[in-house]
């Protein structure tokens, strides 16, 4: 079987190997006109590096294919001896070629192996002798005979998982360990881990940092390795603590090998069982005084897996009104006897859980405000409520001045929307007279401001003297912590933006090349456009995009565009794509088959709010693609004048 015949039928790495052989041997008669395979991903290096300091040259070879090893010495040799791993190999001259031998010596001392086998993998070195008797050892050559590994598989508690059952139940706050094994392969395959959280998970609500959600790889000593395999690779990983944010998360063991065009993986989905957590809301909202005769609703939301049903109790007994298991407790006409301690309970996995108690207070007399102003008491005359809440709307980039009540001694504090606690003021100008000025207002300046101090009538007690609710209105803004992220071959790329708009944005999209990605959708196996997440700052949201497997053919620019009735905003990500850990002299490029292109997203349709806002993002997209067609027009014009000048 000839080398050209092998090149058309073995693996896609043959093209690179043929170029490598032609470079090492310098064979001008080498035929490279046969069918060409796509280039490979970068070769994963073993313990040897093609580095002058190591003085070892790396050569890759396919099984059953020929390869030539050069004897690089600085003398006119008359004879040469080849050794493999320090042992002399029987080599015959090229003129006496026979089918019984696989090792032939070329006229310049080079070695030709006609039918490479796995047993040929190792360190080869030529020892040359000149006609004067000088002996010189050539640079060692590390010959790596490529052998594809078997697909990876996962083990939990030393038991191999069934490939058809990818859901793995695990309890919250427990430790979770697993192992990944790939058998065979030369060189040894490289295994890595990835955790892809479910797009429906709200990381802000979970209050868990991203570092705690990642897998930790376990390093075992070779003699303590509990998994006994002769060849291949083993990788163990663990989650020290399983959080409910891991529910429906996909854990992937990714295998890379130079014989593979794309990475292979084995994956599971975590089914996290967690106890109920309760969220109680009320209508009217908390802080509004409840008077007899009005309509009141209590709502209990229970988050648990498996799901559980919320049930209300009053003073450890049945509630005074009927409930149907949907979490609502509806009072069509609240009465004084309905007052008391209420709590939400739920039975989960044969255990009873309950929320903290909430006291429902019913008022029948006129309210006299002495501390916290009641913003909802609009019917009360202003003379009885001098410290009522004021609503202020400020244009984005404008300025506003807050003033404590005249005659009082107070200072301003900002109510943090994420913790619902008062915090110190940030940028701004504060005066001892109770004035606070904000300039160049941004969306993060929105929220509630409270003047706290001594009132005119009671100077021995600190009270909330005035509450001002500031709302910021203006065009959309987009920001990102890092607009020049670094991406590596085969690794995921995560992009995160925060955008704000008031009036709210009616369209927000990711643009990549000629594709448009809608948040909340998945495109193929490589693009995850997560849904929007509400941020604590009013009118602000977070959007995320994950490109699971980056490679050289992926365009390096990503756009995120937001459109609102007041304008359009964009942010551009310029990805820094680097080939980590690979020398230029041995660089082999990533590849993706043309038939493995990502699935095209559906056509985008923007809702129409008014004539100007409806066309704003369409005009923007027109300008975005106009740059591309304008460049083509200039090139065609230049070519036209060149032809006429000739």
Buried (B, 14 or more C-beta within 10 A) or exposed (E): EEBBEBBEEBBBBBBBBBBBBBEBBEEEEBEEEBEEBBBBBBBBBEEBBBBEEBEBBBBBBBBBBBBBBBBBBEEEBEEBBBBBEEEEBEBBEEEEEEEEEBBBBBEBBBBBBBBBEEEBBBBBBBBBBBEEEEEBEBBBBBBBBBBBBBEBBBBBEEEEBEEEEBEBEBEBEEEBBBBBBBBBBBBBBBBBBBBBBBBEBEBEEBEBEEEEBEBEEEEEEEEEEEEEEEBBBBBBBBBEBBBBBBBBBBBBBBBBBBBBBBBBBBBBBBBBBBBBEBBBEBEEEEEBBBBBEBEBEBBBEBBBBEEBBBBBBBEEEEBEBEBEEEBBBBBEEBEEEBBBEBBBBBEBEEEEBBBEBBEBEBEEEEEEBEEEBBBEBEEBEEEEBBBBBBEBEBEBEBEBEBBBBEEBBBBBBBBBBEEEEBEEBEEBEEEEEBEBEBEEBBBBBBBBBBBBBBBEEEEEEBBBBBBBBBBBBBBBBBBBEEBEBEBBBBBBBBBBBBBBBBBEBBBBBBBBEEBBBBBEBBBEEBBBBBBBBEBEBBBBBBBBBBBBBBBBEBEBEBBBBBBBBBBBBBBBBEBEBEBEEBEEEBEBBBBBEEEEEBEEBEEEEBEEBEEEBBBBBEEBBEEEEEEEEEEEEEEEEEEEEEEEEE
